[in-house]
Amino acid sequence: MHDYIKERTIRIGEHIVETRKTVRVIAKEFGVSKSTVHKDLTERLPELNPELALKVKEILEYHKSIRHLRGGEATRKKYKTEETGASV
């Protein structure tokens, strides 16, 4: 594994623990794909820093457990916007 990948993986792991942001948001901030962030956090991080990986895993599991609520909220906002006649 290249050094820049190791560094990015650790930085992303620390960032998610500090901010508790979603994979999607972090991917935008770091300029990489969601798939890359997910692979860094679930496959590479446990090899590099197992302790940090456990903290990250808890956050990812929490986000997964509430994702159905986020999707419902987005749908509610969409239809509320359409009712008022506002353009999206």
N, CA, C and O atoms as a MOPAC input file, in Angstrom:
PM7 MOZYME 1SCF
protein

 N      0.85000 1    -1.17500 1     0.00000 1
 C      0.00000 1     0.00000 1     0.00000 1
 C      0.89900 1     1.24300 1     0.00000 1
 O      1.86000 1     1.32400 1     0.76600 1
 N      0.57900 1     2.19800 1    -0.85900 1
 C      1.36800 1     3.42500 1    -0.96100 1
 C      1.21000 1     4.27000 1     0.30000 1
 O      0.19500 1     4.20300 1     0.99300 1
 N      2.23900 1     5.06400 1     0.57700 1
 C      2.21700 1     5.90100 1     1.77500 1
 C      1.06600 1     6.90400 1     1.75200 1
 O      0.44200 1     7.14800 1     2.78500 1
 N      0.77600 1     7.49100 1     0.58300 1
 C     -0.28800 1     8.49400 1     0.52500 1
 C     -1.65200 1     7.87000 1     0.83600 1
 O     -2.53100 1     8.53600 1     1.38200 1
 N     -1.82400 1     6.60400 1     0.49200 1
 C     -3.07900 1     5.91200 1     0.80900 1
 C     -3.16900 1     5.68200 1     2.31800 1
 O     -4.22600 1     5.87200 1     2.92000 1
 N     -2.06000 1     5.27400 1     2.92000 1
 C     -2.02900 1     5.06900 1     4.37200 1
 C     -2.35200 1     6.37600 1     5.10100 1
 O     -3.15400 1     6.39600 1     6.03500 1
 N     -1.71600 1     7.46400 1     4.66200 1
 C     -1.93700 1     8.76500 1     5.29700 1
 C     -3.39400 1     9.20700 1     5.13800 1
 O     -4.01400 1     9.67900 1     6.09100 1
 N     -3.93300 1     9.05100 1     3.92500 1
 C     -5.32400 1     9.44000 1     3.67600 1
 C     -6.27200 1     8.61900 1     4.55000 1
 O     -7.22100 1     9.15700 1     5.12000 1
 N     -6.01100 1     7.32700 1     4.65100 1
 C     -6.86100 1     6.44700 1     5.44000 1
 C     -6.89200 1     6.87700 1     6.90200 1
 O     -7.96400 1     6.94700 1     7.50300 1
 N     -5.74200 1     7.16100 1     7.47100 1
 C     -5.66400 1     7.60400 1     8.86700 1
 C     -6.35800 1     8.95400 1     9.03800 1
 O     -7.09500 1     9.15400 1    10.00300 1
 N     -6.12300 1     9.88600 1     8.10000 1
 C     -6.74200 1    11.21800 1     8.18700 1
 C     -8.25900 1    11.11700 1     8.10500 1
 O     -8.97100 1    11.78100 1     8.85800 1
 N     -8.75200 1    10.28900 1     7.19400 1
 C    -10.20600 1    10.11800 1     7.06100 1
 C    -10.77200 1     9.49000 1     8.33400 1
 O    -11.82000 1     9.91500 1     8.82100 1
 N    -10.09000 1     8.48600 1     8.87100 1
 C    -10.54600 1     7.84200 1    10.10500 1
 C    -10.62100 1     8.81800 1    11.26400 1
 O    -11.60700 1     8.83600 1    12.00200 1
 N     -9.58400 1     9.63100 1    11.42900 1
 C     -9.57900 1    10.62300 1    12.50800 1
 C    -10.67400 1    11.66700 1    12.28500 1
 O    -11.32500 1    12.11300 1    13.23000 1
 N    -10.86400 1    12.04500 1    11.02800 1
 C    -11.86400 1    13.06300 1    10.69100 1
 C    -13.28400 1    12.57600 1    10.99900 1
 O    -14.09400 1    13.33000 1    11.53900 1
 N    -13.58100 1    11.35100 1    10.66700 1
 C    -14.93200 1    10.83600 1    10.92300 1
 C    -15.18500 1    10.70300 1    12.42200 1
 O    -16.31000 1    10.91300 1    12.87500 1
 N    -14.16000 1    10.36100 1    13.19300 1
 C    -14.32700 1    10.25000 1    14.64300 1
 C    -14.54800 1    11.63900 1    15.25200 1
 O    -15.36200 1    11.79700 1    16.16200 1
 N    -13.82700 1    12.63500 1    14.75400 1
 C    -13.95900 1    13.99300 1    15.29000 1
 C    -15.29500 1    14.62800 1    14.91700 1
 O    -15.92300 1    15.28600 1    15.74700 1
 N    -15.73100 1    14.43400 1    13.67700 1
 C    -16.88800 1    15.17500 1    13.17700 1
 C    -18.17200 1    14.35600 1    13.11500 1
 O    -19.26600 1    14.92200 1    13.11000 1
 N    -18.05300 1    13.03300 1    13.06900 1
 C    -19.20200 1    12.11900 1    12.93200 1
 C    -19.99600 1    12.37700 1    11.64900 1
 O    -21.19800 1    12.11600 1    11.59600 1
 N    -19.32700 1    12.88500 1    10.62600 1
 C    -19.97700 1    13.14300 1     9.34100 1
 C    -20.16900 1    11.83500 1     8.58900 1
 O    -19.56900 1    10.81400 1     8.92400 1
 N    -21.02100 1    11.88500 1     7.56200 1
 C    -21.30500 1    10.69400 1     6.77400 1
 C    -20.20000 1    10.44500 1     5.75600 1
 O    -19.39400 1    11.32700 1     5.46000 1
 N    -20.18200 1     9.23400 1     5.23100 1
 C    -19.20100 1     8.85900 1     4.20600 1
 C    -19.34200 1     9.77700 1     2.99600 1
 O    -18.34100 1    10.19300 1     2.41300 1
 N    -20.55100 1    10.08700 1     2.62600 1
 C    -20.79600 1    10.93800 1     1.46000 1
 C    -20.16800 1    12.32400 1     1.64500 1
 O    -19.51300 1    12.83800 1     0.73800 1
 N    -20.37000 1    12.91900 1     2.81100 1
 C    -19.82800 1    14.25200 1     3.08800 1
 C    -18.30000 1    14.20300 1     3.11900 1
 O    -17.63500 1    15.07400 1     2.55800 1
 N    -17.75800 1    13.20200 1     3.76300 1
 C    -16.30100 1    13.08600 1     3.86700 1
 C    -15.68000 1    12.86300 1     2.49700 1
 O    -14.61300 1    13.40400 1     2.20600 1
 N    -16.33100 1    12.07700 1     1.65800 1
 C    -15.81800 1    11.84300 1     0.30600 1
 C    -15.69100 1    13.16400 1    -0.45100 1
 O    -14.69200 1    13.39800 1    -1.13100 1
 N    -16.69700 1    14.02400 1    -0.33600 1
 C    -16.63400 1    15.33200 1    -0.99100 1
 C    -15.49700 1    16.16600 1    -0.42800 1
 O    -14.75100 1    16.79500 1    -1.17900 1
 N    -15.36200 1    16.17400 1     0.89100 1
 C    -14.33000 1    16.97900 1     1.53900 1
 C    -12.92300 1    16.53200 1     1.14300 1
 O    -12.02900 1    17.36400 1     0.98700 1
 N    -12.72400 1    15.23100 1     0.98100 1
 C    -11.39900 1    14.70900 1     0.65900 1
 C    -11.17900 1    14.55100 1    -0.84500 1
 O    -10.07300 1    14.22800 1    -1.27800 1
 N    -12.21000 1    14.77400 1    -1.63300 1
 C    -12.08000 1    14.70300 1    -3.08200 1
 C    -11.88500 1    13.29000 1    -3.61600 1
 O    -11.19300 1    13.08100 1    -4.61300 1
 N    -12.49400 1    12.33600 1    -2.95000 1
 C    -12.43100 1    10.94200 1    -3.40500 1
 C    -13.86300 1    10.40100 1    -3.45900 1
 O    -14.80000 1    11.06700 1    -3.01800 1
 N    -14.02200 1     9.20200 1    -3.99600 1
 C    -15.35600 1     8.61300 1    -4.10800 1
 C    -15.81100 1     8.02000 1    -2.77400 1
 O    -15.00700 1     7.75900 1    -1.87900 1
 N    -17.13100 1     7.81600 1    -2.67200 1
 C    -17.68000 1     7.16900 1    -1.48000 1
 C    -17.10500 1     5.76000 1    -1.32900 1
 O    -16.84200 1     5.29600 1    -0.22000 1
 N    -16.91800 1     5.09400 1    -2.46400 1
 C    -16.35900 1     3.73300 1    -2.43000 1
 C    -14.95600 1     3.73000 1    -1.84600 1
 O    -14.59600 1     2.83400 1    -1.08200 1
 N    -14.16700 1     4.72900 1    -2.20600 1
 C    -12.80000 1     4.82800 1    -1.69100 1
 C    -12.81900 1     5.06000 1    -0.19200 1
 O    -12.07300 1     4.41700 1     0.54700 1
 N    -13.66300 1     5.97100 1     0.26100 1
 C    -13.75500 1     6.24900 1     1.70200 1
 C    -14.18400 1     4.98500 1     2.43300 1
 O    -13.61000 1     4.64100 1     3.46600 1
 N    -15.17600 1     4.29900 1     1.91300 1
 C    -15.66800 1     3.09300 1     2.56900 1
 C    -14.57500 1     2.02200 1     2.61900 1
 O    -14.39100 1     1.37300 1     3.64900 1
 N    -13.85700 1     1.83600 1     1.52100 1
 C    -12.78600 1     0.84200 1     1.49400 1
 C    -11.67800 1     1.22200 1     2.47200 1
 O    -11.14900 1     0.36900 1     3.18500 1
 N    -11.33200 1     2.51000 1     2.49900 1
 C    -10.30800 1     2.96700 1     3.44500 1
 C    -10.72400 1     2.64900 1     4.87700 1
 O     -9.91700 1     2.16200 1     5.66800 1
 N    -11.97100 1     2.92100 1     5.20600 1
 C    -12.42000 1     2.78200 1     6.58600 1
 C    -12.68200 1     1.34400 1     7.00200 1
 O    -12.45800 1     0.99300 1     8.16000 1
 N    -13.14700 1     0.51000 1     6.09200 1
 C    -13.51800 1    -0.85600 1     6.47700 1
 C    -12.43900 1    -1.89600 1     6.21200 1
 O    -12.38100 1    -2.91400 1     6.90100 1
 N    -11.58500 1    -1.65500 1     5.22500 1
 C    -10.57000 1    -2.65200 1     4.89400 1
 C     -9.15200 1    -2.22900 1     5.27200 1
 O     -8.39400 1    -3.01500 1     5.84000 1
 N     -8.80200 1    -0.99900 1     4.95800 1
 C     -7.41700 1    -0.56100 1     5.17600 1
 C     -7.15700 1    -0.11400 1     6.61300 1
 O     -6.11600 1    -0.43700 1     7.18400 1
 N     -8.09700 1     0.62800 1     7.19700 1
 C     -7.88200 1     1.17700 1     8.53700 1
 C     -7.65200 1     0.09900 1     9.60100 1
 O     -6.77200 1     0.27400 1    10.44300 1
 N     -8.40600 1    -1.01200 1     9.59900 1
 C     -8.14000 1    -2.03200 1    10.62200 1
 C     -6.70400 1    -2.57200 1    10.60300 1
 O     -6.17400 1    -2.96100 1    11.64400 1
 N     -6.08100 1    -2.59500 1     9.43000 1
 C     -4.69100 1    -3.04800 1     9.33800 1
 C     -3.73100 1    -1.99500 1     9.89100 1
 O     -2.71400 1    -2.32600 1    10.50000 1
 N     -4.06900 1    -0.72100 1     9.66900 1
 C     -3.17100 1     0.37400 1    10.04200 1
 C     -3.33300 1     0.80400 1    11.49100 1
 O     -2.34800 1     1.07200 1    12.17900 1
 N     -4.58200 1     0.86900 1    11.95500 1
 C     -4.84700 1     1.36000 1    13.30700 1
 C     -6.13100 1     0.70800 1    13.83500 1
 O     -7.21300 1     1.28300 1    13.71700 1
 N     -6.00900 1    -0.48300 1    14.41200 1
 C     -7.19600 1    -1.22400 1    14.86200 1
 C     -8.05000 1    -0.47800 1    15.89000 1
 O     -9.27400 1    -0.60800 1    15.88100 1
 N     -7.43300 1     0.28500 1    16.75600 1
 C     -8.17500 1     1.02300 1    17.78100 1
 C     -9.05400 1     2.10300 1    17.14200 1
 O    -10.22700 1     2.24100 1    17.48700 1
 N     -8.48600 1     2.85600 1    16.22200 1
 C     -9.24500 1     3.88100 1    15.50700 1
 C    -10.34000 1     3.22800 1    14.66100 1
 O    -11.44300 1     3.76200 1    14.54500 1
 N    -10.03200 1     2.08100 1    14.07800 1
 C    -10.99500 1     1.37200 1    13.23500 1
 C    -12.24600 1     0.98300 1    14.02300 1
 O    -13.34900 1     1.01700 1    13.47800 1
 N    -12.09200 1     0.61700 1    15.28900 1
 C    -13.25100 1     0.26600 1    16.12100 1
 C    -14.14600 1     1.47200 1    16.36000 1
 O    -15.37100 1     1.36000 1    16.32600 1
 N    -13.53300 1     2.62600 1    16.60200 1
 C    -14.31600 1     3.84800 1    16.79700 1
 C    -15.07100 1     4.20600 1    15.52000 1
 O    -16.24200 1     4.58300 1    15.56300 1
 N    -14.38900 1     4.08500 1    14.39200 1
 C    -15.00400 1     4.38800 1    13.09900 1
 C    -16.14600 1     3.41900 1    12.82200 1
 O    -17.19800 1     3.82200 1    12.32500 1
 N    -15.94500 1     2.15300 1    13.13900 1
 C    -16.97100 1     1.14200 1    12.88800 1
 C    -18.25500 1     1.47000 1    13.64600 1
 O    -19.35100 1     1.29300 1    13.11500 1
 N    -18.12500 1     1.94200 1    14.87100 1
 C    -19.30300 1     2.32300 1    15.65500 1
 C    -20.07200 1     3.44500 1    14.96900 1
 O    -21.30100 1     3.41700 1    14.91500 1
 N    -19.35200 1     4.42900 1    14.44900 1
 C    -19.98700 1     5.56200 1    13.77500 1
 C    -20.66800 1     5.09800 1    12.49600 1
 O    -21.79600 1     5.49900 1    12.21200 1
 N    -19.98700 1     4.25200 1    11.72200 1
 C    -20.57500 1     3.75400 1    10.48400 1
 C    -21.83300 1     2.92900 1    10.76300 1
 O    -22.81500 1     3.02200 1    10.02700 1
 N    -21.80200 1     2.13800 1    11.80400 1
 C    -22.97800 1     1.34000 1    12.16600 1
 C    -24.13600 1     2.23700 1    12.60400 1
 O    -25.29300 1     1.95100 1    12.29500 1
 N    -23.83100 1     3.31300 1    13.31900 1
 C    -24.87100 1     4.25400 1    13.71700 1
 C    -25.50200 1     4.89200 1    12.47800 1
 O    -26.72600 1     4.96600 1    12.36800 1
 N    -24.66900 1     5.35000 1    11.55200 1
 C    -25.17600 1     5.96800 1    10.32600 1
 C    -26.04300 1     4.98300 1     9.54700 1
 O    -27.07200 1     5.35900 1     8.98600 1
 N    -25.62200 1     3.72800 1     9.51700 1
 C    -26.40700 1     2.71500 1     8.81400 1
 C    -27.75400 1     2.50400 1     9.49600 1
 O    -28.76700 1     2.28900 1     8.83100 1
 N    -27.76000 1     2.56700 1    10.81100 1
 C    -29.00200 1     2.32200 1    11.55100 1
 C    -30.02300 1     3.43900 1    11.38100 1
 O    -31.21800 1     3.20400 1    11.56100 1
 N    -29.58500 1     4.64300 1    11.03800 1
 C    -30.53100 1     5.75800 1    10.88700 1
 C    -30.73700 1     6.16800 1     9.43400 1
 O    -31.43900 1     7.14400 1     9.16800 1
 N    -30.14900 1     5.45300 1     8.50000 1
 C    -30.24600 1     5.88900 1     7.10800 1
 C    -31.68300 1     5.87700 1     6.59400 1
 O    -32.03500 1     6.69400 1     5.74300 1
 N    -32.51100 1     4.97700 1     7.08700 1
 C    -33.90400 1     4.96200 1     6.64600 1
 C    -34.62500 1     6.23200 1     7.08300 1
 O    -35.55700 1     6.68000 1     6.41500 1
 N    -34.20200 1     6.80700 1     8.19100 1
 C    -34.80300 1     8.06300 1     8.64400 1
 C    -34.37100 1     9.22400 1     7.75100 1
 O    -35.17700 1    10.10000 1     7.43600 1
 N    -33.12300 1     9.23100 1     7.35000 1
 C    -32.62800 1    10.29200 1     6.47100 1
 C    -33.32300 1    10.22700 1     5.12100 1
 O    -33.68500 1    11.26000 1     4.55700 1
 N    -33.50800 1     9.04200 1     4.60700 1
 C    -34.18900 1     8.89200 1     3.33100 1
 C    -35.61900 1     9.37400 1     3.42600 1
 O    -36.11300 1    10.02900 1     2.50800 1
 N    -36.28700 1     9.06700 1     4.51200 1
 C    -37.65400 1     9.52100 1     4.71400 1
 C    -37.73600 1    11.03000 1     4.81400 1
 O    -38.67100 1    11.63700 1     4.29200 1
 N    -36.78600 1    11.63000 1     5.46500 1
 C    -36.74800 1    13.08400 1     5.59600 1
 C    -36.55500 1    13.74200 1     4.23700 1
 O    -37.20600 1    14.74200 1     3.93700 1
 N    -35.67100 1    13.19300 1     3.41400 1
 C    -35.44000 1    13.74500 1     2.07800 1
 C    -36.70800 1    13.66400 1     1.22900 1
 O    -37.03300 1    14.60200 1     0.50200 1
 N    -37.41100 1    12.56000 1     1.32200 1
 C    -38.65700 1    12.39300 1     0.56700 1
 C    -39.71200 1    13.38300 1     1.05700 1
 O    -40.42100 1    13.98200 1     0.24800 1
 N    -39.81900 1    13.55700 1     2.36200 1
 C    -40.78400 1    14.49500 1     2.92900 1
 C    -40.50400 1    15.91100 1     2.42900 1
 O    -41.42400 1    16.63100 1     2.04200 1
 N    -39.24400 1    16.30300 1     2.43900 1
 C    -38.87100 1    17.63400 1     1.95700 1
 C    -39.19900 1    17.79100 1     0.47400 1
 O    -39.68000 1    18.83800 1     0.04100 1
 N    -38.93400 1    16.74700 1    -0.29000 1
 C    -39.19500 1    16.79800 1    -1.73200 1
 C    -40.67000 1    17.07900 1    -1.99400 1
 O    -41.00800 1    17.97100 1    -2.77100 1
 N    -41.53800 1    16.32200 1    -1.35000 1
 C    -42.96200 1    16.47200 1    -1.61600 1
 C    -43.51400 1    17.76100 1    -1.01600 1
 O    -44.46000 1    18.33500 1    -1.55400 1
 N    -42.94400 1    18.21400 1     0.07200 1
 C    -43.36500 1    19.48100 1     0.64900 1
 C    -43.02800 1    20.62800 1    -0.30800 1
 O    -43.81500 1    21.56000 1    -0.47100 1
 N    -41.85900 1    20.55100 1    -0.93500 1
 C    -41.43300 1    21.55400 1    -1.91600 1
 C    -42.36000 1    21.54400 1    -3.12000 1
 O    -42.72100 1    22.60600 1    -3.62700 1
 N    -42.75200 1    20.36100 1    -3.58800 1
 C    -43.63900 1    20.24800 1    -4.73800 1
 C    -45.02400 1    20.80200 1    -4.43100 1
 O    -45.66700 1    21.38200 1    -5.30700 1
 N    -45.49300 1    20.62800 1    -3.19000 1
 C    -46.82000 1    21.13700 1    -2.81500 1
 C    -46.87400 1    22.65000 1    -2.85200 1
 O    -47.88900 1    23.23600 1    -3.23000 1
 N    -45.79000 1    23.27500 1    -2.46100 1
 C    -45.76600 1    24.74300 1    -2.41100 1
 C    -45.53400 1    25.33500 1    -3.78700 1
 O    -45.64200 1    26.55000 1    -3.95900 1
 N    -45.22000 1    24.51500 1    -4.75900 1
 C    -45.00300 1    24.98800 1    -6.12500 1
 C    -43.62900 1    25.57000 1    -6.34300 1
 O    -43.36600 1    26.16200 1    -7.39000 1
 N    -42.74900 1    25.41400 1    -5.37900 1
 C    -41.39600 1    25.92900 1    -5.54100 1
 C    -40.61700 1    25.03800 1    -6.48200 1
 O    -40.85200 1    23.83200 1    -6.54900 1
 N    -39.70600 1    25.62800 1    -7.19600 1
 C    -38.88200 1    24.82700 1    -8.10900 1
 C    -37.70700 1    24.26300 1    -7.36600 1
 O    -37.18600 1    24.88600 1    -6.44100 1
 N    -37.28100 1    23.06800 1    -7.77200 1
 C    -36.19400 1    22.38300 1    -7.07800 1
 C    -34.88100 1    22.73200 1    -7.70300 1
 O    -33.83800 1    22.25200 1    -7.25800 1

